[in-house]
Amino acid sequence: MNRCQVVSFYRFTRIADPRALGEAMRAAAASRGLLGTAIVAQEGLNATLAGPREALDALFAWLDTQPGFASLQGRWSEADEAPFRRLRIKYRDEIVSMGHPEVNPADGQGEHVDAARWNALLDDPETLVIDTRNDYEIEVGTFTGAVDPGTTSFREFTAYVERELGDARERPVAMFCTGGIRCEKATAVMRDMGFENLYQLDGGILGYLDAVAADPELEQKWEGECFVFDSRVAVDRDLAPGDYVQCHGCRRALSPEDLAHLDYEPGICCAHCVGNLTAEQRARLEERRRQVALADARGEAHIGAVYTPDVRRSGQG
């Protein structure tokens, strides 16, 4: 039996009429039986869709005919069944929420560098390497020597730059994220703030791990696992599912030590969020846990139990 294909993709490009493109994409995707979420804004498109490979290939062929979307690339994975209930097209001010809808990376961003060049930047003591992801992601793994901005949301990144990097405008600044989308936005915003020597890891951490796995000559400089926005929670250096599970209360990746903590309640909360849940939130999580248990008892997958990379966080990362 053919497994379901899941593809995540984005493109920063000027879209004159986001709603017109979104509705045309809805028709193109729905006619092919695809499920998932797409976010459309004047700055571009960010989507994760699932379905048969031939249907997804047909959608990419359709997108290739749309202005600004030629040669679109995606990150592919497989699933036993689609991790979505329906097809959703959402309209937002930004395709990755940073609080700067006026800045479009299509107008200028940092220089994309491949894995080999990235390793050289990591080895250069003059280069300031910044992890643009959030604290709960960085806890799982990062590049040795990378600066942790201490953000809990990507919207806090600009304030971090203003507060901490005022004297670094002349230094080379290299940034990375999970799949590249946040770095494209961050380098575009920082360019507007007066930074000139900006670099970003092409394809993000996942692209780097792919490249190192394919080339034995490349030194592996990633430490730990990589938080991902799907049911795997984290992947190791070989892009295999890691040792973490996700807290449904706060979405943190939990280590085996976290799971052994007295405050951990499967499907409800962990030590990081046990005191922060409202009665309404706890009731909703308990009902969700009950529904998952019922689905398991029937031998069915509970789609709501899968955390998918949609607008709740930063999409592909």
C-alpha positions in Angstrom: 0.0 0.0 0.0 1.3 3.4 -0.9 2.1 5.6 2.1 0.9 9.2 2.4 3.4 11.8 1.3 3.7 15.0 3.3 5.5 18.1 1.9 6.4 21.4 3.6 7.4 24.4 1.5 7.5 28.2 1.5 8.4 31.0 -0.8 8.9 34.7 0.0 7.6 36.6 -3.1 5.4 39.6 -3.7 1.7 38.5 -4.0 -0.5 41.3 -5.2 -3.8 39.6 -4.3 -3.2 36.9 -1.6 -6.9 35.9 -1.5 -7.1 35.3 -5.2 -4.0 33.1 -5.1 -5.3 31.3 -2.0 -8.7 30.5 -3.4 -7.1 29.3 -6.7 -4.7 27.1 -4.6 -7.6 25.8 -2.6 -9.4 24.7 -5.8 -6.2 23.1 -7.2 -5.5 21.3 -3.9 -9.1 20.2 -3.2 -9.6 18.8 -6.7 -6.6 16.5 -6.1 -7.8 15.4 -2.7 -5.0 17.1 -0.7 -5.2 18.0 2.9 -3.2 20.4 5.1 -2.7 24.0 5.8 -1.4 26.9 3.7 -0.7 30.4 4.9 -0.9 33.2 2.3 0.2 36.8 2.8 1.4 39.6 0.6 5.0 38.5 1.4 4.5 34.9 0.2 3.3 31.4 0.9 4.0 28.8 3.6 2.3 25.4 3.5 2.3 21.8 4.6 0.2 19.4 2.5 -0.4 15.7 2.5 -1.7 13.2 -0.1 -0.6 10.9 -2.9 2.8 11.8 -4.5 1.3 12.2 -7.9 -1.4 14.7 -6.6 1.3 16.7 -4.8 3.5 16.7 -7.9 0.5 18.0 -9.9 0.0 20.8 -7.4 3.7 21.8 -7.6 3.3 21.8 -11.4 0.4 24.1 -11.1 2.3 26.4 -8.7 5.2 26.5 -11.1 2.8 28.4 -13.5 2.0 31.0 -10.9 4.1 34.3 -10.8 6.9 34.0 -8.3 6.6 30.3 -7.7 8.7 28.7 -10.4 11.0 25.8 -9.3 9.5 25.6 -5.8 11.3 23.1 -3.6 9.8 21.2 -0.6 10.8 19.0 2.2 9.2 15.6 1.9 8.4 12.9 4.4 6.0 9.9 4.7 3.2 9.0 7.0 0.8 6.0 7.3 -2.1 8.4 6.8 -2.6 12.2 6.3 -1.9 14.0 9.6 -4.7 16.5 8.7 -8.5 16.4 8.9 -9.1 19.0 6.2 -7.7 21.5 3.8 -7.3 25.0 5.2 -6.2 28.2 3.5 -5.4 31.0 6.0 -4.7 34.7 5.2 -2.2 36.5 7.4 -0.1 39.6 7.5 3.0 37.4 7.5 3.7 33.8 6.6 6.0 33.6 9.6 5.0 35.7 12.5 7.7 38.3 13.4 5.7 41.5 13.6 7.2 43.0 10.5 4.8 42.7 7.6 6.4 45.7 5.9 9.6 43.8 5.4 9.7 41.2 2.6 12.8 38.9 2.2 12.1 38.9 -1.5 13.5 42.4 -1.5 16.8 41.4 0.1 18.1 39.0 2.8 21.2 37.4 4.0 23.6 35.4 1.9 22.6 31.7 1.7 25.6 29.4 2.6 25.9 25.6 2.2 27.0 23.2 4.8 30.7 23.5 4.0 30.7 27.2 4.1 28.6 27.1 7.3 31.3 25.0 9.0 33.9 27.6 8.0 31.7 30.3 9.6 31.4 28.3 12.8 35.2 28.1 12.9 35.7 31.8 12.3 36.0 33.6 15.7 35.0 36.9 14.1 31.6 35.5 13.1 28.7 35.9 15.5 26.5 32.8 15.1 22.9 33.2 16.3 20.3 30.5 16.8 17.0 32.3 15.7 14.8 29.5 17.2 13.1 29.7 20.6 14.3 28.5 23.9 12.3 25.2 24.0 13.9 24.3 20.6 17.4 25.2 21.6 17.2 23.0 24.7 17.0 20.0 22.5 20.1 20.8 20.4 22.1 23.5 18.6 25.5 24.3 17.1 28.4 24.5 19.6 29.1 28.2 20.2 25.9 29.5 18.9 24.2 32.4 20.8 20.9 31.6 22.4 18.7 34.8 22.1 16.5 33.6 24.9 13.2 34.1 23.0 10.0 32.2 23.7 8.5 33.5 20.4 9.9 34.7 17.1 8.2 38.0 17.7 10.7 38.7 20.4 13.7 38.4 18.1 13.8 42.1 17.0 13.8 43.3 20.6 16.7 40.9 21.2 18.6 42.4 18.3 17.9 46.0 19.4 18.9 45.2 23.0 22.0 43.0 22.5 23.5 43.6 19.0 23.8 47.3 18.7 27.6 47.1 18.6 27.7 44.1 16.2 26.6 45.9 13.0 30.1 45.6 11.5 30.6 41.9 12.4 29.7 39.0 10.2 26.5 37.6 11.6 25.4 34.0 10.7 22.0 32.7 11.6 20.2 29.4 11.4 16.8 27.9 12.1 15.0 24.6 11.5 14.2 24.9 7.8 15.3 28.4 6.8 12.1 30.4 6.8 12.8 32.3 10.1 16.3 33.2 9.0 15.1 34.6 5.7 12.8 37.0 7.6 15.3 37.7 10.3 18.1 38.6 8.0 15.8 40.9 5.9 14.7 42.7 9.1 18.3 43.0 10.3 19.4 44.4 6.9 16.8 47.1 7.4 18.3 47.8 10.8 21.7 48.5 9.4 23.5 45.1 9.5 25.4 44.4 6.3 27.4 41.1 6.7 24.5 38.6 7.1 24.6 34.9 6.3 22.0 32.2 6.7 22.3 28.4 6.6 20.6 27.3 3.4 17.9 24.8 4.1 18.3 25.3 7.9 19.4 22.6 10.3 17.5 19.9 8.4 19.2 20.8 5.2 22.6 20.8 7.0 22.0 17.3 8.4 21.0 16.0 5.0 24.2 17.5 3.4 26.5 16.1 6.1 24.9 12.6 5.8 25.4 12.7 2.0 29.1 13.8 2.2 31.5 11.9 4.4 34.1 14.6 3.9 31.9 17.2 5.8 32.5 17.4 9.5 29.4 17.1 11.6 29.1 20.1 13.9 25.6 19.7 15.2 25.2 18.8 18.8 22.1 17.0 20.3 18.8 16.6 18.4 16.7 18.9 16.3 13.2 19.9 17.4 10.8 19.5 14.6 7.2 20.6 14.2 5.6 17.2 13.7 4.8 14.0 15.5 8.5 13.0 15.7 9.1 15.9 18.1 12.9 15.7 17.5 15.2 14.0 15.1 18.8 12.9 15.6 21.8 13.6 13.4 20.6 10.9 10.9 17.2 12.5 10.8 15.7 9.5 12.6 13.1 10.1 15.3 14.9 11.0 18.6 14.4 10.3 22.2 11.9 13.1 23.0 8.2 13.3 23.4 6.1 16.4 23.4 4.2 17.9 26.3 0.7 18.7 25.2 0.3 21.5 27.7 3.3 23.7 26.6 4.6 21.9 23.5 8.1 21.5 24.9 10.2 18.6 23.9 10.6 16.3 27.0 13.6 14.2 27.7 13.5 10.9 29.5 14.5 12.8 32.7 11.5 15.1 32.2 9.2 12.1 31.8 10.4 10.8 35.1 9.5 14.0 36.9 6.6 13.8 39.4 4.8 16.7 37.7 4.7 15.0 34.4 1.1 13.9 33.4 1.0 12.2 30.0 -1.2 14.2 27.6 -1.7 17.0 30.1 1.4 18.8 31.5 5.0 18.7 32.5 7.2 20.3 35.2 7.6 23.4 32.9 3.8 24.2 32.7 2.1 22.3 35.5 1.3 25.6 37.4 0.4 27.6 34.3 -2.6 25.7 32.9 -6.1 27.2 33.5 -9.0 25.0 34.5 -10.4 25.3 31.0 -7.1 24.3 29.4 -6.7 21.3 31.7 -10.3 20.2 31.0 -9.7 20.4 27.3 -6.5 18.4 27.5 -8.1 15.8 29.7 -10.9 15.4 27.1 -8.4 15.1 24.3 -6.5 12.5 26.2 -9.7 10.5 26.7 -10.5 10.7 22.9 -6.9 9.5 22.1 -7.4 6.6 24.5 -10.7 5.7 22.8 -9.2 5.9 19.4 -6.3 3.6 20.5 -8.8 1.1 21.9 -10.5 1.0 18.5 -7.2 0.6 16.8 -7.5 3.9 15.1 -5.1 6.9 14.8 -6.3 10.0 16.5 -5.4 12.8 14.1 -5.7 15.5 16.8 -2.8 13.7 18.6 -0.4 14.7 15.9 1.3 18.1 16.2 1.6 19.4 12.7 3.7 22.4 11.4 0.9 24.9 10.8 0.4 28.5 12.1 0.7 27.6 15.8 4.4 28.2 15.5 6.7 29.1 12.7 5.8 26.6 10.1 8.9 24.9 8.7 11.1 26.7 11.0 
